[in-house]
């Protein structure tokens, strides 16, 4: 079993680690785009071109599925990626977990990049899936870049700024950028410090576990967390064979993947 994941940078680490936990025997291929990152500021047309190049580079290695582990790329490039690769390679996009977050009612905050916050795409998800929940959209300028470069001071500043925009009595938080899941503990700590007393613990909703499970479903595979850890790890950097960037090892997900013997 081989599953590929794509993103401009290390935002794919949470989903890759989730796949590794579900199937330790799966070969993973991480296809990054260091030559073209970040994707967020690009036009939809330019982003789609970059995403297609990264996806096609991964497709040459014949994975059974491709996870688009990037919210922005899913918004703009998913139709083009599916047109290019399916039905031979199922393509799984990443969508903010608004529907499960809203199930419990109450106040919900969605942390996302400035480009996604307030976009027609996110507003459409809120309209269709929030089910009447009180939703606050929280822009997080600079947070994804800070996570990408493992700049802890910048992460702390960006998280603090976003926490200030988040209602103190929010019940659930949706992490609407794959990078944010790498610093979930920092987000939780910042929000807990401002939380009104007597409220239940915050509930976080990322996308990594759901996306990993969906990828297995699309290829007809079952979770097997107790399988022998024989899965390999391969990395493509803008189409070139490479290694995990050093910043990936700053995060537990990166260290989990790095413990896997690289593919030859």
C-alpha positions as semicolon CSV with decimal commas, in nm:
position;residue;x (nm);y (nm);z (nm)
1;X;0,000;0,000;0,000
2;X;0,134;0,342;-0,098
3;X;-0,037;0,670;-0,010
4;X;0,090;1,009;-0,129
5;X;0,031;1,342;0,041
6;X;0,090;1,688;-0,103
7;X;0,128;2,042;0,031
8;X;0,356;2,336;-0,034
9;X;0,536;2,267;0,294
10;X;0,507;2,074;0,619
11;X;0,133;2,120;0,662
12;X;0,099;1,761;0,541
13;X;0,272;1,623;0,852
14;X;-0,044;1,579;1,066
15;X;-0,228;1,383;0,796
16;X;0,083;1,177;0,715
17;X;0,129;1,091;1,083
18;X;-0,240;0,999;1,105
19;X;-0,202;0,758;0,812
20;X;0,112;0,614;0,971
21;X;-0,076;0,550;1,297
22;X;-0,366;0,381;1,116
23;X;-0,143;0,176;0,884
24;X;0,218;0,136;1,003
25;X;0,270;-0,091;0,703
26;X;0,178;0,173;0,441
27;X;0,447;0,334;0,227
28;X;0,414;0,713;0,242
29;X;0,521;0,961;-0,025
30;X;0,535;1,328;0,079
31;X;0,532;1,568;-0,216
32;X;0,626;1,926;-0,115
33;X;0,687;2,240;-0,319
34;X;0,973;2,437;-0,159
35;X;1,037;2,613;-0,492
36;X;0,684;2,753;-0,499
37;X;0,590;2,805;-0,136
38;X;0,390;2,966;0,008
39;X;0,084;2,886;-0,199
40;X;-0,154;3,111;-0,006
41;X;-0,067;3,445;-0,171
42;X;-0,077;3,300;-0,525
43;X;-0,365;3,352;-0,764
44;X;-0,600;3,053;-0,796
45;X;-0,465;2,985;-1,144
46;X;-0,102;2,997;-1,034
47;X;-0,171;2,786;-0,727
48;X;-0,350;2,527;-0,938
49;X;-0,052;2,506;-1,173
50;X;0,187;2,451;-0,881
51;X;-0,043;2,196;-0,719
52;X;-0,079;2,002;-1,044
53;X;0,298;1,982;-1,082
54;X;0,337;1,851;-0,726
55;X;0,054;1,601;-0,773
56;X;0,183;1,473;-1,107
57;X;0,531;1,426;-0,959
58;X;0,373;1,210;-0,689
59;X;0,160;1,022;-0,943
60;X;0,473;0,902;-1,122
61;X;0,540;0,686;-0,817
62;X;0,203;0,512;-0,857
63;X;0,038;0,569;-0,519
64;X;-0,302;0,417;-0,455
65;X;-0,437;0,750;-0,328
66;X;-0,334;1,115;-0,304
67;X;-0,424;1,332;-0,005
68;X;-0,433;1,707;-0,073
69;X;-0,318;1,804;0,277
70;X;-0,375;2,175;0,227
71;X;-0,699;2,367;0,273
72;X;-0,606;2,637;0,021
73;X;-0,509;2,387;-0,249
74;X;-0,831;2,196;-0,187
75;X;-1,034;2,515;-0,235
76;X;-0,874;2,615;-0,564
77;X;-0,717;2,307;-0,722
78;X;-0,918;2,001;-0,621
79;X;-1,132;1,986;-0,940
80;X;-0,822;2,012;-1,160
81;X;-0,637;1,750;-0,956
82;X;-0,927;1,506;-0,976
83;X;-0,964;1,565;-1,349
84;X;-0,596;1,485;-1,398
85;X;-0,564;1,179;-1,173
86;X;-0,898;1,011;-1,114
87;X;-1,023;0,742;-1,146
88;X;-0,678;0,578;-1,142
89;X;-0,565;0,764;-0,829
90;X;-0,836;0,877;-0,585
91;X;-0,778;1,235;-0,466
92;X;-0,886;1,327;-0,112
93;X;-0,921;1,695;-0,024
94;X;-0,903;1,866;0,314
95;X;-1,208;2,059;0,436
96;X;-1,242;2,239;0,774
97;X;-1,438;2,023;1,020
98;X;-1,724;2,270;1,057
99;X;-2,003;2,011;1,051
100;X;-1,879;1,795;1,343
101;X;-1,779;2,106;1,539
102;X;-2,130;2,249;1,508
103;X;-2,302;1,927;1,616
104;X;-2,281;2,020;1,983
105;X;-2,426;2,367;1,926
106;X;-2,302;2,671;2,116
107;X;-2,021;2,895;1,999
108;X;-1,768;2,774;1,743
109;X;-1,453;2,951;1,624
110;X;-1,280;2,877;1,296
111;X;-0,911;2,964;1,287
112;X;-0,793;3,001;0,928
113;X;-0,556;3,197;0,709
114;X;-0,660;3,554;0,622
115;X;-0,725;3,443;0,262
116;X;-0,969;3,174;0,375
117;X;-1,135;3,372;0,652
118;X;-1,441;3,544;0,515
119;X;-1,402;3,377;0,174
120;X;-1,705;3,264;-0,021
121;X;-1,578;2,908;0,021
122;X;-1,570;2,920;0,402
123;X;-1,893;3,118;0,423
124;X;-2,054;2,848;0,210
125;X;-1,936;2,576;0,448
126;X;-2,074;2,771;0,743
127;X;-2,406;2,824;0,566
128;X;-2,439;2,458;0,468
129;X;-2,296;2,279;0,772
130;X;-2,294;2,503;1,080
131;X;-2,652;2,398;1,161
132;X;-2,734;2,720;1,341
133;X;-2,424;2,730;1,561
134;X;-2,283;3,071;1,650
135;X;-1,967;3,079;1,437
136;X;-1,681;3,329;1,469
137;X;-1,427;3,342;1,187
138;X;-1,079;3,414;1,324
139;X;-0,804;3,522;1,082
140;X;-0,454;3,408;1,183
141;X;-0,206;3,621;0,984
142;X;0,146;3,482;0,989
143;X;0,066;3,165;1,182
144;X;0,113;2,918;0,896
145;X;0,446;3,077;0,796
146;X;0,564;3,075;1,158
147;X;0,478;2,705;1,189
148;X;0,647;2,628;0,856
149;X;0,972;2,787;0,973
150;X;0,943;2,654;1,330
151;X;0,974;3,011;1,459
152;X;0,839;2,969;1,810
153;X;0,837;3,340;1,895
154;X;0,638;3,415;1,579
155;X;0,403;3,124;1,655
156;X;0,339;3,261;2,004
157;X;0,267;3,611;1,871
158;X;0,031;3,488;1,599
159;X;-0,152;3,253;1,836
160;X;-0,191;3,528;2,099
161;X;-0,333;3,768;1,840
162;X;-0,585;3,510;1,717
163;X;-0,678;3,415;2,074
164;X;-0,765;3,779;2,141
165;X;-1,019;3,759;1,856
166;X;-1,176;3,437;1,984
167;X;-1,480;3,455;2,216
168;X;-1,386;3,357;2,570
169;X;-1,689;3,128;2,597
170;X;-1,636;2,942;2,269
171;X;-1,717;2,569;2,295
172;X;-1,528;2,432;1,994
173;X;-1,241;2,546;1,773
174;X;-1,196;2,435;1,412
175;X;-0,838;2,443;1,286
176;X;-0,892;2,547;0,925
177;X;-0,530;2,522;0,810
178;X;-0,332;2,199;0,817
179;X;-0,027;2,376;0,961
180;X;-0,220;2,477;1,272
181;X;-0,259;2,118;1,390
182;X;0,117;2,109;1,449
183;X;0,081;2,372;1,724
184;X;-0,253;2,264;1,868
185;X;-0,114;2,256;2,222
186;X;-0,001;2,620;2,193
187;X;-0,345;2,720;2,066
188;X;-0,514;2,533;2,350
189;X;-0,293;2,697;2,613
190;X;-0,355;3,047;2,477
191;X;-0,732;2,999;2,469
192;X;-0,744;2,830;2,810
193;X;-0,569;3,129;2,966
194;X;-0,852;3,357;2,850
195;X;-1,139;3,116;2,907
196;X;-1,425;3,203;3,140
197;X;-1,422;2,994;3,461
198;X;-1,663;2,705;3,498
199;X;-1,687;2,621;3,129
200;X;-1,621;2,268;2,997
201;X;-1,291;2,198;2,822
202;X;-1,252;2,323;2,467
203;X;-1,308;2,076;2,187
204;X;-1,064;2,094;1,895
205;X;-1,149;1,981;1,544
206;X;-0,866;1,922;1,301
207;X;-0,882;1,738;0,972
208;X;-0,587;1,496;0,980
209;X;-0,757;1,192;1,132
210;X;-1,070;1,224;0,916
211;X;-0,867;1,269;0,598
212;X;-0,648;0,967;0,676
213;X;-0,954;0,752;0,742
214;X;-1,118;0,872;0,420
215;X;-0,807;0,784;0,219
216;X;-0,821;0,427;0,348
217;X;-1,190;0,404;0,268
218;X;-1,133;0,525;-0,087
219;X;-0,887;0,243;-0,155
220;X;-1,092;-0,020;0,029
221;X;-0,843;-0,064;0,314
222;X;-0,919;-0,107;0,682
223;X;-0,729;0,055;0,969
224;X;-0,468;-0,181;1,110
225;X;-0,277;0,012;1,378
226;X;-0,116;-0,309;1,504
227;X;0,029;-0,402;1,164
228;X;0,404;-0,454;1,140
229;X;0,576;-0,114;1,099
230;X;0,722;-0,196;0,759
231;X;0,602;0,119;0,579
232;X;0,867;0,336;0,413
233;X;0,888;0,713;0,372
234;X;0,982;0,898;0,053
235;X;1,001;1,273;0,001
236;X;0,977;1,482;-0,316
237;X;1,086;1,846;-0,309
238;X;0,927;2,021;-0,610
239;X;0,956;1,687;-0,790
240;X;1,311;1,607;-0,679
241;X;1,391;1,321;-0,438
242;X;1,485;1,465;-0,099
243;X;1,446;1,438;0,275
244;X;1,216;1,580;0,538
245;X;1,312;1,943;0,604
246;X;1,488;2,001;0,934
247;X;1,195;2,209;1,059
248;X;0,971;1,900;1,037
249;X;1,168;1,742;1,320
250;X;1,060;2,025;1,549
251;X;0,717;1,862;1,567
252;X;0,612;1,526;1,709
253;X;0,448;1,431;1,379
254;X;0,771;1,492;1,191
255;X;0,972;1,288;1,438
256;X;0,724;1,001;1,409
257;X;0,766;0,996;1,033
258;X;1,143;1,038;1,049
259;X;1,162;0,721;1,257
260;X;1,051;0,533;0,948
261;X;1,328;0,390;0,733
262;X;1,345;0,595;0,408
263;X;1,263;0,428;0,081
264;X;1,547;0,339;-0,152
